[in-house]
Amino acid sequence: YNGDKRTSDEERQLAYQQWISGATKVLIATTAFSAGNDYAHVRMVIHMDRPFDMVDYIQGQGRAGRDG
């Protein structure tokens, strides 16, 4: 899931819907995806590189395990 101009809005929407429905178990995304998303089925967040700042890190890590 990315914002590359070669990826159409339809392709992004399809990838997102497949992930939301559970048809796709893994979503690899930029840090922009973690901001504001709250889905109970996110079990783990792995950062490939250091986040830009602590806010990005906390937002990304805060996405995991919200179902208790």
N, C-alpha and C positions, 0 to 999 in steps of 0.2 A: 504494500500500500504506500504509494508515494505521490508526490506532486509533480513528477517529471512531465513536461509538456508532451512527451510522446505517449503518455498514458491518458486515454480518454476518460471523460467523466463517467461514461457507462462502464468502463473496465474497473474504475475505482469503486463505483457503486456496487458492482457485482462482487468484487472481492470483499467489500465491507459486509454485504448481505450474507455471503457464504460464511463469513466468520461469526456474525451475529446469530445465525441460525444453528451454528454448531457443525455445519458441513465441513468447514475448515477449522482445524484445531489450533493452528499457529498463525499469528499475524506478525509480520515483520514490518515495522513502520518507523518513520522519523519521530523525533521528539514532539513535533507538532500534534501528533495523534493523541498523546497522553493528556494533554491539557483539556480538562472539561469532560472527559469520558469516564463514565462510572458503570461498569458492567460486572455483575457478580461472578461471571464465569472466567474472569481473568485470574489465573492462579499464580503466574510468575511474570515478572518483568526483568529482562536482562538488558543491561546497557552495553553496547558494543564499545563505546569509548566514554571518556569522562563527559558528563553533562556540562552544559555551558556554565551553569551556576547551581547553587543549592536549591533554588526554587524548582528548576527543571528536574533535578534529582528527586526531590520530595514528591512532586506531582507524579512522576513516573512510577516510583515505588508505591505510592499511595493507591495505585490502581489495582494492586494484587490482593487477593484474599478478602474481598469485601463481603463474601458470603459467610464469613465466620470460620 
